[in-house]
Amino acid sequence: MMILRKMKTLGGLESFRMEMEYEITEEHPRIFKKVILRYFFKFEGDSPRDKIEKAVNLSQNGYCGVSTMFRKFLEEFSYEIIFE
């Protein structure tokens, strides 16, 4: 959201939420083995898709320490952007 604020793309944003789908190992200690993050955006009128995609990609590939950590130890890690 900080990146989107700096890009001045929050005008018309009605809602935002994130969901996480995951799988964990069966053996203990149980740890994540697969994570899929989903970003949901809903805008009033046209959504600035290109700016949203750029901001999420910047976050995921450059600024988010958790995502960097996930990439290092998970079997599968991905994210997607959904416009409602």
Z-matrix of the N, CA and C atoms (Angstrom, degrees):
N
C 1 1.440
C 2 1.526 1 110.51
N 3 1.332 2 117.30 1 -32.24
C 4 1.463 3 119.70 2 178.35
C 5 1.526 4 110.75 3 -62.17
N 6 1.312 5 116.94 4 -41.58
C 7 1.465 6 120.57 5 179.15
C 8 1.518 7 110.02 6 -64.55
N 9 1.322 8 117.22 7 -43.43
C 10 1.461 9 120.73 8 179.46
C 11 1.524 10 111.36 9 -63.92
N 12 1.328 11 116.63 10 -37.80
C 13 1.457 12 120.46 11 176.61
C 14 1.526 13 110.83 12 -61.54
N 15 1.324 14 115.57 13 -45.62
C 16 1.465 15 119.89 14 179.13
C 17 1.530 16 111.70 15 -63.86
N 18 1.336 17 116.54 16 -32.13
C 19 1.461 18 121.33 17 179.08
C 20 1.528 19 111.68 18 -81.94
N 21 1.325 20 116.22 19 -3.70
C 22 1.473 21 122.99 20 -179.15
C 23 1.525 22 111.32 21 55.32
N 24 1.334 23 114.90 22 50.18
C 25 1.461 24 120.93 23 -178.68
C 26 1.519 25 113.18 24 -115.31
N 27 1.309 26 118.35 25 13.93
C 28 1.461 27 119.40 26 -177.01
C 29 1.528 28 113.08 27 -91.23
N 30 1.319 29 117.62 28 -5.80
C 31 1.465 30 119.89 29 176.20
C 32 1.516 31 110.24 30 -63.23
N 33 1.308 32 117.25 31 129.68
C 34 1.456 33 121.43 32 -179.16
C 35 1.520 34 114.40 33 85.84
N 36 1.330 35 117.64 34 -1.63
C 37 1.460 36 119.92 35 178.63
C 38 1.521 37 109.38 36 -71.88
N 39 1.322 38 115.97 37 118.64
C 40 1.463 39 121.21 38 178.60
C 41 1.518 40 111.63 39 -90.80
N 42 1.324 41 116.22 40 -40.39
C 43 1.463 42 118.25 41 -179.67
C 44 1.525 43 110.21 42 -157.46
N 45 1.315 44 113.14 43 154.33
C 46 1.456 45 122.18 44 176.34
C 47 1.518 46 107.19 45 -144.46
N 48 1.328 47 115.47 46 138.58
C 49 1.462 48 120.06 47 173.25
C 50 1.517 49 108.34 48 -153.46
N 51 1.316 50 114.19 49 159.22
C 52 1.461 51 120.62 50 175.05
C 53 1.519 52 108.25 51 -124.41
N 54 1.316 53 115.16 52 144.51
C 55 1.456 54 121.76 53 174.04
C 56 1.516 55 107.71 54 -127.82
N 57 1.320 56 115.13 55 152.09
C 58 1.456 57 120.52 56 179.36
C 59 1.524 58 108.81 57 -127.89
N 60 1.309 59 115.56 58 124.45
C 61 1.467 60 121.89 59 171.93
C 62 1.527 61 105.80 60 -102.29
N 63 1.320 62 116.16 61 137.84
C 64 1.459 63 117.67 62 -175.77
C 65 1.520 64 111.62 63 -150.25
N 66 1.320 65 114.53 64 160.43
C 67 1.456 66 123.04 65 170.30
C 68 1.517 67 106.39 66 -127.34
N 69 1.331 68 115.77 67 143.82
C 70 1.454 69 120.05 68 177.61
C 71 1.530 70 109.20 69 -122.62
N 72 1.297 71 115.08 70 159.97
C 73 1.462 72 120.06 71 -178.65
C 74 1.528 73 110.17 72 -70.55
N 75 1.311 74 115.99 73 156.43
C 76 1.460 75 121.65 74 178.93
C 77 1.528 76 111.80 75 -80.18
N 78 1.325 77 115.69 76 -34.61
C 79 1.467 78 119.84 77 -175.90
C 80 1.531 79 110.37 78 -83.55
N 81 1.301 80 114.50 79 157.28
C 82 1.468 81 120.85 80 179.40
C 83 1.518 82 109.96 81 -92.66
N 84 1.286 83 120.00 82 143.35
C 85 1.456 84 125.32 83 -1.78
C 86 1.529 85 110.09 84 -71.96
N 87 1.323 86 116.38 85 135.54
C 88 1.459 87 121.51 86 -178.09
C 89 1.528 88 108.92 87 -75.43
N 90 1.315 89 114.96 88 123.04
C 91 1.460 90 120.03 89 -179.41
C 92 1.528 91 109.92 90 -128.46
N 93 1.317 92 115.61 91 162.03
C 94 1.463 93 120.12 92 176.92
C 95 1.517 94 109.67 93 -65.57
N 96 1.346 95 115.16 94 140.55
C 97 1.462 96 119.12 95 171.15
C 98 1.526 97 111.14 96 -122.36
N 99 1.332 98 117.78 97 -20.02
C 100 1.467 99 122.10 98 178.78
C 101 1.520 100 108.29 99 -143.35
N 102 1.328 101 116.64 100 134.83
C 103 1.463 102 121.31 101 176.21
C 104 1.523 103 108.74 102 -139.55
N 105 1.316 104 115.98 103 132.72
C 106 1.465 105 122.79 104 171.71
C 107 1.518 106 106.69 105 -124.54
N 108 1.321 107 116.36 106 121.20
C 109 1.459 108 121.64 107 176.21
C 110 1.516 109 108.71 108 -96.94
N 111 1.311 110 115.81 109 138.99
C 112 1.473 111 120.97 110 177.02
C 113 1.522 112 108.61 111 -124.82
N 114 1.324 113 114.54 112 125.37
C 115 1.467 114 122.06 113 177.14
C 116 1.523 115 107.33 114 -102.22
N 117 1.313 116 116.57 115 123.05
C 118 1.462 117 121.62 116 179.59
C 119 1.529 118 109.11 117 -110.99
N 120 1.332 119 116.30 118 124.37
C 121 1.460 120 122.15 119 178.15
C 122 1.522 121 109.16 120 -122.83
N 123 1.320 122 115.45 121 137.84
C 124 1.463 123 120.79 122 173.72
C 125 1.518 124 107.26 123 -131.20
N 126 1.323 125 115.68 124 124.15
C 127 1.455 126 122.29 125 -179.78
C 128 1.518 127 110.26 126 -117.14
N 129 1.315 128 114.63 127 150.23
C 130 1.463 129 120.46 128 170.15
C 131 1.522 130 105.68 129 -79.93
N 132 1.308 131 117.57 130 122.37
C 133 1.468 132 120.76 131 -176.58
C 134 1.518 133 111.05 132 78.67
N 135 1.319 134 115.01 133 -153.75
C 136 1.467 135 120.49 134 -178.22
C 137 1.523 136 110.82 135 -70.79
N 138 1.315 137 115.57 136 137.84
C 139 1.465 138 120.16 137 177.82
C 140 1.526 139 109.22 138 -93.52
N 141 1.327 140 117.25 139 142.85
C 142 1.465 141 121.25 140 177.57
C 143 1.530 142 110.64 141 -79.51
N 144 1.326 143 116.37 142 67.63
C 145 1.467 144 122.53 143 -172.04
C 146 1.519 145 113.32 144 -52.29
N 147 1.315 146 116.91 145 -45.11
C 148 1.469 147 119.02 146 -177.20
C 149 1.524 148 111.88 147 -62.20
N 150 1.327 149 117.26 148 -40.54
C 151 1.467 150 120.57 149 179.48
C 152 1.534 151 111.47 150 -71.25
N 153 1.324 152 116.40 151 -38.01
C 154 1.472 153 120.30 152 177.77
C 155 1.528 154 109.36 153 -63.09
N 156 1.315 155 116.66 154 -48.38
C 157 1.466 156 120.70 155 179.80
C 158 1.526 157 111.01 156 -60.63
N 159 1.326 158 117.15 157 -41.99
C 160 1.460 159 120.72 158 178.79
C 161 1.529 160 110.81 159 -62.33
N 162 1.335 161 117.00 160 -45.18
C 163 1.462 162 121.45 161 -178.40
C 164 1.532 163 111.53 162 -64.34
N 165 1.321 164 117.22 163 -44.81
C 166 1.469 165 120.24 164 179.67
C 167 1.525 166 110.06 165 -65.27
N 168 1.321 167 117.40 166 -43.37
C 169 1.466 168 120.42 167 178.59
C 170 1.527 169 111.32 168 -62.40
N 171 1.327 170 117.71 169 -42.13
C 172 1.464 171 120.79 170 176.08
C 173 1.521 172 110.92 171 -59.89
N 174 1.314 173 115.52 172 -45.24
C 175 1.458 174 120.13 173 179.81
C 176 1.527 175 110.79 174 -61.08
N 177 1.311 176 116.32 175 -50.58
C 178 1.463 177 120.92 176 -175.65
C 179 1.523 178 113.24 177 -67.83
N 180 1.309 179 117.01 178 -35.23
C 181 1.460 180 120.19 179 -173.05
C 182 1.526 181 114.46 180 -102.23
N 183 1.330 182 117.41 181 -1.67
C 184 1.442 183 117.26 182 -177.53
C 185 1.509 184 116.86 183 -141.59
N 186 1.310 185 117.33 184 -27.80
C 187 1.458 186 119.31 185 -171.18
C 188 1.528 187 115.37 186 -118.68
N 189 1.302 188 118.33 187 -24.47
C 190 1.465 189 120.72 188 -173.45
C 191 1.534 190 110.88 189 -85.79
N 192 1.322 191 115.91 190 108.36
C 193 1.458 192 121.01 191 179.77
C 194 1.515 193 113.21 192 -65.38
N 195 1.328 194 116.72 193 -33.71
C 196 1.468 195 120.09 194 179.86
C 197 1.528 196 109.82 195 -65.98
N 198 1.321 197 117.03 196 -44.64
C 199 1.470 198 119.88 197 178.97
C 200 1.521 199 110.98 198 -63.67
N 201 1.321 200 117.28 199 -39.41
C 202 1.463 201 120.79 200 176.98
C 203 1.522 202 110.36 201 -61.06
N 204 1.318 203 116.35 202 -42.94
C 205 1.452 204 120.95 203 178.70
C 206 1.541 205 110.46 204 -64.84
N 207 1.335 206 117.08 205 -44.83
C 208 1.460 207 120.51 206 178.40
C 209 1.522 208 110.76 207 -57.17
N 210 1.327 209 118.16 208 -44.75
C 211 1.462 210 121.16 209 -178.53
C 212 1.519 211 111.97 210 -59.11
N 213 1.321 212 116.67 211 -30.18
C 214 1.461 213 120.32 212 -176.30
C 215 1.522 214 113.47 213 -77.20
N 216 1.336 215 117.98 214 -28.87
C 217 1.466 216 117.25 215 -174.68
C 218 1.522 217 115.81 216 -124.02
N 219 1.308 218 119.24 217 -8.54
C 220 1.469 219 119.98 218 179.61
C 221 1.524 220 111.51 219 -86.17
N 222 1.313 221 115.41 220 149.59
C 223 1.466 222 120.39 221 172.99
C 224 1.524 223 109.72 222 -67.06
N 225 1.346 224 115.97 223 -36.78
C 226 1.463 225 120.60 224 -178.34
C 227 1.518 226 109.12 225 -146.04
N 228 1.334 227 116.23 226 130.35
C 229 1.452 228 122.33 227 175.24
C 230 1.519 229 108.62 228 -141.71
N 231 1.322 230 116.28 229 129.05
C 232 1.455 231 120.24 230 178.17
C 233 1.522 232 109.95 231 -152.45
N 234 1.316 233 115.43 232 171.36
C 235 1.461 234 120.91 233 177.42
C 236 1.525 235 108.95 234 -146.97
N 237 1.316 236 115.04 235 158.18
C 238 1.448 237 119.90 236 176.62
C 239 1.516 238 109.92 237 -145.32
N 240 1.321 239 115.23 238 155.54
C 241 1.456 240 122.36 239 -179.44
C 242 1.517 241 107.67 240 -113.42
N 243 1.332 242 115.79 241 129.38
C 244 1.462 243 120.56 242 -177.66
C 245 1.530 244 107.77 243 -123.72
N 246 1.329 245 115.52 244 127.64
C 247 1.453 246 121.72 245 176.79
C 248 1.516 247 108.38 246 -102.13
N 249 1.308 248 115.11 247 123.74
C 250 1.470 249 119.64 248 -177.14
C 251 1.512 250 110.96 249 -98.60
